[in-house]
Structure formats: structure tokens, C-alpha cells
Amino acid sequence: MTRALLLENPHPIADEALRKAGIEVIRHTGAMDEGELIAALEGVSYLGLRSKTNVTERVLKARPELRAIGAYCIGTNQIDLATATACGMAVFNAPYSNTRSVVELAIGHIINLSRRVTVKNSRLHRGIWDKSADGAHEVRGHTLGIIGYGNIGKQLSILAEAMGLNVIFYDLAEKLALGNATQMPTLESVLREADIISIHVNGAPANANLFGATEFALMKKGALFLNLSRGFIVDIEALRENLVSGHLAGAALDVFPEEPKANGDPFSSPMAGLDNVILTPHIGGSTEEAQYDIGRFVSSKIGDFHTSGSTDMSVNLPNLQLRSSASALFRIALVHRNTPGVLALVNQVFAESGANIESQILSTSGSTGYVLTDISSELPVEALAAIEGLEDTIRLSVTRA
């Protein structure tokens, strides 16, 4: 029986979608370290995880039988993609499923910080009635600066503009600005102009320490700061200094440089205890709607890969889908090094074995190629052995069409 190991509690719909594809599901509630993961992956073909478990080169090389990895989240920086690709393992994620949930949380934080709700809430809990307008503002007419104009940044831009905010943004790439948003030429130009800064960049190593003392000093006095992307992007101590000094009026953090592995584990942060700060435990995508969509989406991609070799929306292998014909008996999936003549050589081996190719599709990406071939004759076992032995073959698998 083909097995999948799911870590960190993806939505139960994930199990249902995998079982429909004929995959048995094993669950573990928390994250795992390298040693635990290597042991747990014995006899497992598919791995599902969220953001806390790191799938390292050591793990992947120790378990070469692993066929695919599903990240039940947006980011894949917790997975060694280069090694996964070199081993012919597909990696899938959910790039769109929790976008709305993250954006709604950001909007809520912007309003609460602008109205100083956290400060009023803190004082009222201490028995202090403080009904005043001091420091409280409408968001309308203010400027929101978005750093990272991807799927989340764009949707935040649309909703923020609908509430009357002026939107400017900075992204390394040239992006189509939606609505009346304006792309700015530099990060510095956004920091100097925006009343609110919201970070939505990816987990690329180049983004480490993107925000430190220099960047905070460039921001307007009394500005607000939000980070709902990655914890390692922000120098927390520098942020605290700017909040305590009064240079920044408030902040909201949903991600942290170090996060507990499981619910109930202890957590500490230099930001704790500041009443103008909102701290949430990495819940940007933690709504029932988002988790349902993520579980269904990622598991369906793994299921399609298992049953048909489809790599549609894989983040590391060339994206391929091949519709199976009624006369096809077997589907052969080949991950190979992208060198000239591989397909010709493969088809020569098939031809010499007398195999009848019903349909075939090839795509390449970078140093990797991927071929799906449907055979309408008996399985050419010797030909498969020959193809598996080719110098450029990374991984070969066969399923009934």
C-alpha cells in the first residue's frame, strides 16, 4: 500500500483527497527534526507538512524512495528544492489558497493599530477607562506601502484602496499595478512616504534581515509596521527600540525568527508586553476556509501525480499533464537531466523493444527534463531497465493508464 505521512495537522480534507487516489494516510500532529523525520519516512512515498518541519538534503538522500512532497502552505523554503529535484521528487504547494485569509488579517491589524485598539484594550483590562481620540486615526486618506507585490500584496492593495488608502509598493520585479496603486523605484522611497508598511515577501535567503535599524529609521515618525510574511526578515530588537522610543506608533507580527514546533510549547519575544503591538501565532492562513482549500488543493496535486504523473503546478519539476487514451495500458514517467538527445534515445529503446507509443509529452526546466509516455502494448520490461540505466535518468516510474 502506498503511504503518505502528514505532519503539522493539515485540514482533514487532505486525508480524503489522498485516499481517493489510493494512498494510505499516516498523521503526526507536530513537526519533526531530521532524525525523527528520516525514521518516520520508512516505507513512505509522499510527505505532507506545513512550515515548521525542515526537509533537508540529509533527509532526502536518506529516503530516496520518497516520490513527492506537499507543502500545505504558500512557502517552500523549508524544503531543499535543489536536492528534491536532483532526486526526481516533485514538490507542490498552495500558492493561492490562503491569500484572502492573510489579507483580511492584515486589514484587521491596520485598522486596529490605526485606532489604537490594542492600547485601549490593554488599559481597559487593567481597569483604566480611556475614552479619547489621542493618536487614533481613520485609515482613509493615509498611504499604505506594500513591500512585495505578489498574490497577497496585490489583493491587499485592492482591498486597502477600497477603504480609501493610497497604495504604493516596492517589488524587485516590474509588476502591473492594480487599481490606482503606484510602483516605487526603491524600498527607501516607500519607507519615506508610507504611513503604514506591510511586508509580503517570500522566504528567499536574500530577504534575511531585510528590515533593520536603517530601514526603521527611514520610516515616518508615527508610522505603523506589519510583518505577515517571514520571521527572519525583521530585526526584532531594532523594531522594539523604534517602538519604545516612539518613532513607530505600533506594529503587528504574525511571524517570528524562532517559532515553537507545536501548540502549547512555550513562546517568548522581545515584543511581548508592549501594548501598541499585536502578536499572533503565525495564523495568517489559519482560517477554516483557507485550511480546507489548502488541504484539498495540495492533496489533489499529490493524488494526480500518483495516479497520472501530472506535475501541474509543481514548484520544481517541469509542469506536465497528459490525457490518457482508452487504448493506453501503461504510463511511464521519466525525470531526466536536460541534455540534448535524451528523448530520441529513449524512443529508440522503446522502438527496439517493439513497444507502441500511444502518446507522449516532454517539458524541460533548467537542468531537468520530464517525459510522460503512454504505451498501448505490453510493458517493455527490458526497455525500462535500459532506460533506467541511462546516464541521464534521474527517476523512472510506471503506473497503469
N, C-alpha and C positions, 0 to 999 in steps of 0.2 A: 504493500500500500504506500502510495506517495504521501509524504508528510510535510506539513508546514508548521513552523514554530512562530507564534505570535507573542511579542513582548510588549510591555507597557500599555496594555489594555486598549487596543483599538476597539471601535464600536462592534457589538456582536454581529452586525450585518456582514462584517468581514468574514466571519466563520461560514455564514450561509453561502456567500458567493464562492468561497473556496470549495466547499463541499459539493456544490453544484458541478464543479469542474472535476470532481472525483479526488479531491485532496483532503486527507485527514488533518484535522487541526489540533495542535497542542498549544496550550497557553501558559504563560508565566507572567504574573502581574507586574513585576518591576523590571528595571534594567539589569543588564549583566555586564561584568567586566570580561576581559579577554579570555581568561581561563575558564570561567563559567560558561561563556558562550561556545567555546570550542567543544567542551564536553556536551553541552545541550544539543549541539548540531549533529551529533552522531545519528545517521540514518535519516537526516532531514534534507529535503530538496529545495524548500522555499523558506525564507526568513522574512518576517514582518516586524517592524519596530517603529518607534517614534524618534524623539530627539536625544534621548539620554544614553542610548547604547551606541558605542563606537565599534564599527565593523572595520577592523584594521587589516593591514597586509598579513599579519601573523594569523589572524582568524581565517582569512580567505584561503591562504595557502595550506592551512591545516585541514580545511574542509573543501577540497576541490570538487566534491560531488554536489555542492550547492549549485542550483541552477539559476535562481533569481532572488532578488532582494526587493522587498516593498517598503518604502518609507511612507508611513501613514501620517504625512505632514508635507509641508512645502519643501523644506531644505533637505539636501542630501550630503551636506558637508561632514556628517558623522560616518559616512561610508567612504572607504578608499576606492574611488571610482576607477582610477588608473589600474589598480590590481584586479578589480572586478572585471574590467574589460579585457585585460590580458588573460584572465581565466575563462573568458567567454560567458560570464554571468550577466544577465540582464538586470538593470536597476530601474524601478518605477517609483514615481512619487505622485503627489496630488497637488499640482501647481495652482489650481483654481478653486478647489472645493471649500477652503476656509477663508477666502478673500473677504467676503461680506462680513463674516464674524469679526475679523481683525479690524476692519474699517469701522464697524459700529462701536467697538471698544475704544478706538482712537477718538471717534467723535464724542463719545461719552466723557472720556478723560479731558478733552479740550474744553468742553462746557463746564465740567466740574472744577477744573483748575481756574478757568476764567472767572467763574462766580465765587471762587474761594470756598467751595462746598466742603473741602477736606478740613480747612481751618475751622469753619463754623461747626462742623460735625464734631471735631475733636473738643472744641470748647464746650459744646452743649453736653457731651458725655461727661465732662468734668464739672457740670453744674453751672456753667457760666452762660448767661443769656447775652448774646452779642448781635443784636439786630441793627446792622449798619451796612452802608454801601461801600465802605472803605476798601479800595483795591478790587472791587467786583466790577466786571465788565461784561457787556454783551460780546458775542463773537463777531457779530455783524460789523463789517467795515474794517476789521483787522486783517492782517496779512499772515497767511499760513505758508511756511516754507517746507516743502516736502523734499527729503533727501532720499533719492532712489525712486524712479518713476516707472516701476514695473506694474504688475497686475494690481497689487494693493495700493500703491501710490496713485495710480490712475483713478481707481474707484473712490479713494479718499478725496481726491481732487474734485470729482463730480459732486459728491455729497457736501463737501465743505463749501463749494461755490453756491450750491442751492441754499445754504444757510446764510449767505451774504458775505462769506470770507473772500478776500482776494487771494489767489493762489499763485505762488511762484515755486519753481522746483529746480533741482540740480540732479543731473544724471551723467555718468561718464559717456554714454552714447547719446547721439542725437535722437530725440523722441518726438513723436507727434503730440503736441499739446492739446488736451481735450478742453472743450468749452473756452473760457477766457484765460486759462492758465498760461503762464509765461515761463519758458525755459531760460534759466540764467546761465551766464557763461562760466561762472566759478562757484565753488562752495562758499567762498568768502562773501560773494555778492548776495547770496541768500541769507547768510547769517547776519549780515549788517542790516538787512531790510525787513526781515520777518519778525512778527510779534510772537509767533509760535513756530517751533521747529519740531517736525515729526520724522523719525528715521525709519526707512523701509528699504534697506539694502540687503543683499544676500549674504550668505555665510562664507564668501571667498576669503582666503587668508589675507589678501591685500586690504581688507576692510578692518583688520585688527587695529584697535586704538585709533579709529577714525576721528573720535571726539575726545579731546583732552583739554588741558588748561588754555592752550592757544585758541582753540575753536570757541570755547565758552566765553573767553574774553572778547571775542569779536561780536558776540550776540548783544542785542539791545538790552539795556538795563530794564528789568521788569519782564523780560521775555519768559515764555514757558517752553519746556523741553520734554519731548516724549520719545521713548525708545521701545518699540514693539517688534524689533527685528532680531538682533543677536546680542547676547550679553557682553561678548568680548570687544564690541565696537566702542564702548564708552569707558573712560577712566572714571570710575565711581568716586574716588577720593576727590578728584578735581570737580566733579559735579556737586558733591556735598559742600565743598568750600564755597562754590558760587551761590549755592542756596542759602547757606548760613550767613554769608556776607550780605545777602540781599541783592546781589547783582541779578540773579534769576528769581522770579516770583514763585515758581513752582515747577514740579516735574512729575512725570508718570513713567514707571518702569514695569514692563511685563517680563523682561528677560534679565539675566544676571550672569556675571563671569563664571560663577560656580553655582550650580543648582543641585538640590537633593535628587537622589535617584528615584525615590518612591514617596508617595503620600504619607505624611506622618513623620518623616525624617526631619531633624532639626534644621532650621534655616537662620542665618544671620546676615546682616548687611549694614554697611555704614549709613545707609539711608533710613534705617529704622528709627522711629521716634520723631521724625520731622513731620509736623502737621501740615506742611504745604507740599507733601509728596504722597503720591498714590503708588502703592506697591501691589502688584497682582502676580500670582504664581504661574507665569507662563500659560495664561489662559486665553490668549488672543484668538486661537481657533477652537477653544473649548466651549462650543455650544452643541446642543443635541443635533441641530441641523447640519452643522459643519462636520461633526464626527461621523454622522450617518453617511454623508456624501463621500467623505474621505475613505471610510471603510469599504463602501460599495465600489468606489472608483478603483482604488489600488488593488483590491482583491479580484475585481473583474479583469484587470490588466494581467495579473499573475495567472488567473484562470485561462485567459485567452492564449497566453504564452505557453502554458502547459498543454493545452489541447490542440493548438494550431501553429505554435511557433511565432505567433504575432508579437512584434516588438513595437507596436503602435504606441507612441509617446514614451518609449524608453529614454532615459536620460543619457545612456552611454553607448548603446548599440544602435546601428542604423535602423531606422523605423521602417518596418515592412509588414504588409498584410497580403495574404494570397488566398483568394476564394477557392475553396475546394470543389472540384467537379465530381459528378456522380460516379465516374469511372475510375477515379483515383483510389488506389489501395493504401499507399503509404506516403507520408510526408517526411522528408529528410531536411533537417535544419543544420546548416554548416556555418559556424563562425570561423573566420579565417583572417590571416594577415592580408592587408590590402596591397598585394603585389601583382604586377601585370601577368596575365595568362592563367590565373587560378581557375576561373570558370571554364575556360577552354579545356584545361587539364582534367577537371572534374567530369565534364561531359564526355570527354574521350574515354575515361574509365567506365562511365555508365554505358556508353555505346559498345565498348568491347565486351561488356558483360551481357549485352542483349537487353538491357533494361529499357523500357519505354517511358520516356519523359512526357507526362501529360501536360504539365505547366511548370513554369519556373520564373523566379523573380530574384533580382540581385540589387543590393544597395551598399554603398561604402560611405564611411565617415572617418576622416583622419586615417589612422593606420589600421582600421578594422573594416572587414567586409562581412556581409551576411547574405546567405543564399537560402531560399526555400525552394525545394524541388518536390513535385508530386509525381509519383511513379504509379503507372497503371498496370504494371506486370508484377511477377513475383519479386520478392525482396532480394536484390542482388547482394548477398552477404559478403562475397569475396570482394566485390567492388567497394562496399562500405569499409571493409578492412583496409583496402588500398587507399581510399580517401582519408581515412583516419590516420594513416601513416604518412601522409604528405607533410612536407616540412612546414607548409604554411597553415596547416589545420590547427585551430585552437580548440574547438569543441564540435563534436558531431552527435546528433541525437535523431531518433526515429520514432514517429508515432503513426498509428493507423489513421488514415484520412477519414 
